[in-house]
Amino acid sequence: MRRLLLASITSTALLLTACGTADTPTTPAAPGGVTPIKLQLQWFYQAQFAGYIAAVDQGFYKEQGLDVQLLEGGVDIVPQTVLAQGKADYAVAWVPKALASREQGANITDVGQIFARSGTYQVAWKDSGITGPADFKGKKVGNWGFGNEFELFAGMTKAGLDPGKDVTLVQQQFDMQALLKKEIDAAQAMSYNEYAQLLEAKNPATGKLYTADDFTVIDWKTNGSAMLQDAVWANTAKLKDSTYQQQTVKFLAGTIKGWAYCRDNPESCRDMVVAKGSKLGKSHQLWQMNEVNKLVWPSAGGIGLINEADWKQTVDLSMTTKNQTGDTVLTKQPEGTAYSNDYIRQALDQAKAAGVDVAGAGYKPQTVTLTAGGA
């Protein structure tokens, strides 16, 4: 695994960005009228992407005349770059990372804000005395880099800490071993993934699984440092083409149906993800499906609709949060069409007309019991 870089917020952003051009052709329809589509995911197959997997598996994209191929992500794959280079038709990416790519030249637009809420935590041992970001001073603080650290730096900035002077930043792998071994004082975790890994681990002193009572969780949603995460991004230049516009609405309509299906059928979607080849076990994936659903539902305006206040908070934090070298995620307000609700609104109208519950007002999360190792 390539080591992640903590050198600067600007450098974590984004490897090789590239722009689509106005004459980039829209993917032609295959024989029979089905249009092949490539969606670049942000990470390996897991329930974070269950709605897209379900839309393929259950034929929701096919209902729209689309043959969608999911491109698995990984450590060295930057989804918004794959999109900007024309190697995918759409991509799933966190908003601040994608905006940093846009500032560097990637011609992309957020057309569907699937995750309405952030799932990022910073976790410490309960007996560490850490209860908030101000307590990170003088501590070893883990994070993954690659733009995943922006909320952490925002929280430290808000607490008056300088990430370059007041803490020791430690390279963290995509697991919780460094925290479990007490090599670091606080670890980055997603609510739907790494946090569950803690609760799937055995306490060697008792032989039983750790519980939430063993840890302190700093949730950036309650700290005011949360930024928008998983969104569907489209090629801005191609959005000038009416065929691509219509295709985008169709893609979003199938996506909405997929996520609504996973809200109402979490076990079924868990099984689809496991069958897709996820290395994570069934109880872990059910936990992940449940936690991801919490980030999507309920959605007052309808799934995927971009909330202007949340967008503004993400942009403002991206322009004011400094990393350890003093760089910010963005140096100016996003230019051009950074986001558009036009296509998701059309898709929501279509889904509602078809009887799909696009708001999930009555959604209630499950209680999921984790097992050792997430099996």
Solvent accessible surface area in square Angstrom, and as a share of the most:
residue,aa,sasa,rsa
1,M,151,0.67
2,R,146,0.53
3,R,150,0.55
4,L,10,0.05
5,L,96,0.48
6,L,34,0.17
7,A,62,0.48
8,S,16,0.10
9,I,0,0.00
10,T,66,0.38
11,S,54,0.35
12,T,3,0.02
13,A,0,0.00
14,L,6,0.03
15,L,78,0.39
16,L,135,0.67
17,T,34,0.20
18,A,33,0.25
19,C,73,0.43
20,G,11,0.10
21,T,78,0.45
22,A,74,0.57
23,D,120,0.62
24,T,34,0.20
25,P,110,0.69
26,T,26,0.15
27,T,38,0.22
28,P,106,0.67
29,A,62,0.48
30,A,40,0.31
31,P,135,0.85
32,G,82,0.79
33,G,53,0.51
34,V,45,0.26
35,T,20,0.12
36,P,53,0.33
37,I,1,0.01
38,K,89,0.38
39,L,0,0.00
40,Q,7,0.03
41,L,0,0.00
42,Q,21,0.09
43,W,48,0.17
44,F,92,0.38
45,Y,33,0.13
46,Q,8,0.03
47,A,0,0.00
48,Q,6,0.03
49,F,0,0.00
50,A,1,0.01
51,G,0,0.00
52,Y,2,0.01
53,I,7,0.03
54,A,0,0.00
55,A,0,0.00
56,V,57,0.33
57,D,88,0.46
58,Q,70,0.31
59,G,19,0.19
60,F,20,0.08
61,Y,2,0.01
62,K,113,0.48
63,E,111,0.50
64,Q,37,0.16
65,G,24,0.24
66,L,4,0.02
67,D,66,0.34
68,V,11,0.06
69,Q,97,0.43
70,L,17,0.08
71,L,35,0.18
72,E,69,0.31
73,G,3,0.03
74,G,9,0.09
75,V,20,0.12
76,D,67,0.34
77,I,66,0.34
78,V,21,0.12
79,P,8,0.05
80,Q,2,0.01
81,T,9,0.05
82,V,25,0.14
83,L,0,0.00
84,A,1,0.00
85,Q,67,0.30
86,G,50,0.48
87,K,126,0.53
88,A,8,0.06
89,D,11,0.06
90,Y,0,0.00
91,A,0,0.00
92,V,0,0.00
93,A,1,0.00
94,W,11,0.04
95,V,0,0.00
96,P,3,0.02
97,K,21,0.09
98,A,0,0.00
99,L,3,0.01
100,A,3,0.03
101,S,0,0.00
102,R,34,0.13
103,E,62,0.28
104,Q,82,0.37
105,G,28,0.27
106,A,3,0.02
107,N,45,0.23
108,I,0,0.00
109,T,0,0.00
110,D,0,0.00
111,V,0,0.00
112,G,0,0.00
113,Q,5,0.02
114,I,2,0.01
115,F,1,0.01
116,A,31,0.24
117,R,76,0.28
118,S,4,0.02
119,G,0,0.00
120,T,1,0.01
121,Y,32,0.12
122,Q,0,0.00
123,V,0,0.00
124,A,1,0.01
125,W,28,0.10
126,K,110,0.47
127,D,122,0.63
128,S,38,0.25
129,G,55,0.52
130,I,2,0.01
131,T,107,0.62
132,G,15,0.15
133,P,13,0.08
134,A,58,0.45
135,D,52,0.27
136,F,0,0.00
137,K,129,0.55
138,G,69,0.66
139,K,65,0.28
140,K,102,0.43
141,V,0,0.00
142,G,0,0.00
143,N,0,0.00
144,W,5,0.02
145,G,0,0.00
146,F,31,0.13
147,G,1,0.01
148,N,15,0.08
149,E,3,0.01
150,F,2,0.01
151,E,5,0.02
152,L,1,0.00
153,F,3,0.01
154,A,2,0.01
155,G,0,0.00
156,M,0,0.00
157,T,55,0.32
158,K,132,0.56
159,A,37,0.28
160,G,65,0.62
161,L,19,0.10
162,D,55,0.28
163,P,6,0.04
164,G,39,0.37
165,K,169,0.72
166,D,34,0.18
167,V,15,0.09
168,T,74,0.43
169,L,35,0.17
170,V,42,0.24
171,Q,35,0.15
172,Q,3,0.01
173,Q,78,0.35
174,F,42,0.18
175,D,50,0.26
176,M,3,0.01
177,Q,87,0.39
178,A,21,0.16
179,L,0,0.00
180,L,34,0.17
181,K,128,0.54
182,K,128,0.54
183,E,100,0.45
184,I,5,0.03
185,D,47,0.24
186,A,1,0.00
187,A,1,0.00
188,Q,0,0.00
189,A,0,0.00
190,M,11,0.05
191,S,4,0.03
192,Y,4,0.01
193,N,11,0.05
194,E,8,0.03
195,Y,22,0.08
196,A,0,0.00
197,Q,41,0.18
198,L,0,0.00
199,L,19,0.10
200,E,13,0.06
201,A,21,0.16
202,K,122,0.52
203,N,32,0.17
204,P,123,0.77
205,A,91,0.71
206,T,84,0.49
207,G,45,0.44
208,K,149,0.63
209,L,53,0.26
210,Y,24,0.09
211,T,74,0.43
212,A,56,0.44
213,D,116,0.60
214,D,47,0.25
215,F,4,0.02
216,T,21,0.12
217,V,53,0.30
218,I,11,0.06
219,D,30,0.15
220,W,0,0.00
221,K,74,0.31
222,T,121,0.70
223,N,37,0.19
224,G,32,0.30
225,S,0,0.00
226,A,16,0.12
227,M,6,0.03
228,L,9,0.05
229,Q,1,0.00
230,D,2,0.01
231,A,0,0.00
232,V,0,0.00
233,W,0,0.00
234,A,0,0.00
235,N,3,0.02
236,T,23,0.13
237,A,3,0.02
238,K,13,0.05
239,L,13,0.07
240,K,154,0.65
241,D,55,0.29
242,S,65,0.42
243,T,76,0.44
244,Y,0,0.00
245,Q,60,0.27
246,Q,108,0.48
247,Q,10,0.04
248,T,0,0.00
249,V,15,0.09
250,K,82,0.35
251,F,0,0.00
252,L,0,0.00
253,A,5,0.04
254,G,1,0.01
255,T,0,0.00
256,I,0,0.00
257,K,63,0.27
258,G,0,0.00
259,W,0,0.00
260,A,7,0.05
261,Y,50,0.19
262,C,0,0.00
263,R,22,0.08
264,D,90,0.47
265,N,53,0.27
266,P,15,0.10
267,E,73,0.33
268,S,39,0.25
269,C,1,0.00
270,R,34,0.12
271,D,61,0.31
272,M,20,0.09
273,V,0,0.00
274,V,45,0.26
275,A,90,0.70
276,K,83,0.35
277,G,41,0.40
278,S,18,0.11
279,K,195,0.83
280,L,54,0.27
281,G,23,0.22
282,K,102,0.43
283,S,14,0.09
284,H,2,0.01
285,Q,0,0.00
286,L,28,0.14
287,W,36,0.13
288,Q,0,0.00
289,M,0,0.00
290,N,7,0.04
291,E,18,0.08
292,V,0,0.00
293,N,2,0.01
294,K,74,0.31
295,L,7,0.03
296,V,1,0.00
297,W,2,0.01
298,P,67,0.42
299,S,13,0.08
300,A,111,0.86
301,G,51,0.49
302,G,2,0.02
303,I,1,0.00
304,G,2,0.02
305,L,52,0.26
306,I,5,0.03
307,N,79,0.40
308,E,123,0.55
309,A,73,0.57
310,D,56,0.29
311,W,22,0.08
312,K,129,0.55
313,Q,70,0.31
314,T,1,0.00
315,V,4,0.02
316,D,49,0.26
317,L,29,0.15
318,S,0,0.00
319,M,61,0.27
320,T,87,0.51
321,T,2,0.01
322,K,111,0.47
323,N,3,0.02
324,Q,48,0.22
325,T,87,0.50
326,G,39,0.38
327,D,52,0.27
328,T,24,0.14
329,V,7,0.04
330,L,3,0.02
331,T,104,0.61
332,K,93,0.40
333,Q,103,0.46
334,P,35,0.22
335,E,112,0.50
336,G,74,0.71
337,T,66,0.38
338,A,8,0.06
339,Y,57,0.22
340,S,13,0.09
341,N,15,0.08
342,D,83,0.43
343,Y,25,0.10
344,I,0,0.00
345,R,127,0.46
346,Q,94,0.42
347,A,0,0.00
348,L,8,0.04
349,D,86,0.45
350,Q,69,0.31
351,A,5,0.04
352,K,111,0.47
353,A,93,0.72
354,A,78,0.60
355,G,68,0.65
356,V,23,0.13
357,D,73,0.38
358,V,11,0.06
359,A,28,0.22
360,G,1,0.01
361,A,89,0.69
362,G,65,0.62
363,Y,38,0.14
364,K,165,0.70
365,P,68,0.43
366,Q,66,0.30
367,T,137,0.79
368,V,19,0.11
369,T,111,0.64
370,L,20,0.10
371,T,59,0.35
372,A,51,0.40
373,G,64,0.62
374,G,0,0.00
375,A,84,0.65
